[in-house]
Amino acid sequence: MMMWQHSFQISICIQLTNNLRVIQLKSKKLSELVVGAVDDLKGEKISCIDVKKLTSITDYMVIVTGRSNTHLKAMADSVVKSAKDAGLDVKGIEGRMHSEWVLVDVGDVVVHLMTAPVRALYNLEDLWTFEGQIEGAQDYVTPS
């Protein structure tokens, strides 16, 4: 009986310790962290859209244009590194192998890194910004 209680207490301590390691950033600060990471690597036409009222899957979508597939990979790596350095878990990365559209899921922020032709084709800004939502969208436009 005592061994079970001891094991249970250790389990709770480990769980609490693990929870303390994961730092929760507010989604707004997290979006700023992501924008900073891609801006540092000269991401182009950076757009940060507040989609809290439109979907429950994420709070912000950051859309960035890269000059080449290599540039997209480097920006994806930078987002992942910045998130991990801040003590956050990256939920997933998709498209890194083909690199025309790389998606990095950091929980409350989803980052779309795209080449210019792919971004023009899918036009995500129009998909995620509606008349009532436009004032909530923030554009971080960098010189191209």
N, C-alpha and C positions, 0 to 999 in steps of 0.2 A: 504494500500500500504506500509506504513512504517513497519507494523508488519511483512509482508512477507520479507522485506529486512533484518529486525532484525533476523528473524528466519533463513534466508539464511546465514547471517554472523555467527550466532552461529553454524550452521551446518558445515560451512567451518572451524571454529576454532576447533571444536571437531575433525573433520577429520584430520586437521594438527597436533593436539595434539596426536591423536592415531598413526599417521605416525611417529612421533618423538620417540614414545616409542619403535617401532620395529627397532632394530639395525640390519643393514645389514653387515654381515661379508663376506669377500671375500671367495669364495668357498675353496681355499687352506687353509686359517686359520680355516674355519669351519671343514674341514677334520682333521686338526691337533687337534682341540678341541675334536672331536669324538674319534680319536685314543687315546688321552690322557685319556678320560673317560673309555674306555674299557681296556686300559693298566693298569690303577690304580686298576682295579678289576681282574687283572691277566688273561685277555683274551689271548688266545693262537693263534699263527700263524696269526697275524694281517697283512692283506694285504690291501693297499690303491691303487686303480687303477684309473688313470685319463681316463675318458671316454668321455670327452668333444667333441672329434672329431668323436665319434662313435654314440652318441645319443643326443637328445635334452631334454631328461627327467631329466637328472642330470649331474653334472660335475665330481663327484667322487663316487666310490663305495668302501665301506670299508667292508671287509669280515673277520669275526672273528670266531674262534672255541671256544666253551665253554665246560667245563667238564661235565655239567649236565643241566637238564631243569631249575633247580633253579638258576644255574650260569648264564644261558642265560637271565632269567627274571631280575636278579640283574644287568647285564650289560645293558639291555634295559632301565631299570629304571635310571641307571647312565647317559646314553646318553641323555635321556629326561630331567633329572635334570640339566645337564651341559648346554644343549641348552636353557632351560628356564632361568637359572641363567645368561646366556649371553644376555637375552632379545629377544630370538628367538622363533618363533612359530614352534612347531612340527606338520608337515602336517598329519602324520598318523603312527599308529603302527598296524602291522598285525602279527598274529600267536602267540601272547603272551599266549593264553590259552593252546595251545598244546605244545609250547615251544621247538620243535625240530628245528624250523627255525623261528626266529623272525626277522621281517623287520621293521626298524625305518626310516621313511622318514623325513629328516630335510631340504627338499628343494634341495639345490645344492649338498647335500650328502645323499646317501641312504646306510644304514647300514644293513648288513646281518649278523645275529648272529646265528650260526649253531652248532649242535652237530657234532662230527667228522664223523660218518657214513653218515649223510645227506650231509655234505660238500664234502665228497669223491664221493657220488652218483651224485650230480649235477655239481660239478667241475666248478663253476662260473668263476674262474680265466681263464680257457681255453676259455670259452665262450666270455669273455670281453677283452681278450688280443690277439691281432693279431700281425703278424710279424712286421709291421710298428709301432705298439703301445707299444711294450715291453719296450722300453727305457723310456716311459712316466709313466710306472708303478713303484710304490714305495712299497717296502716291509718293513714293520715294524715287524720283526720276534722277538718274545719273546721266551726265553728258555721254553721248555715244560717239 
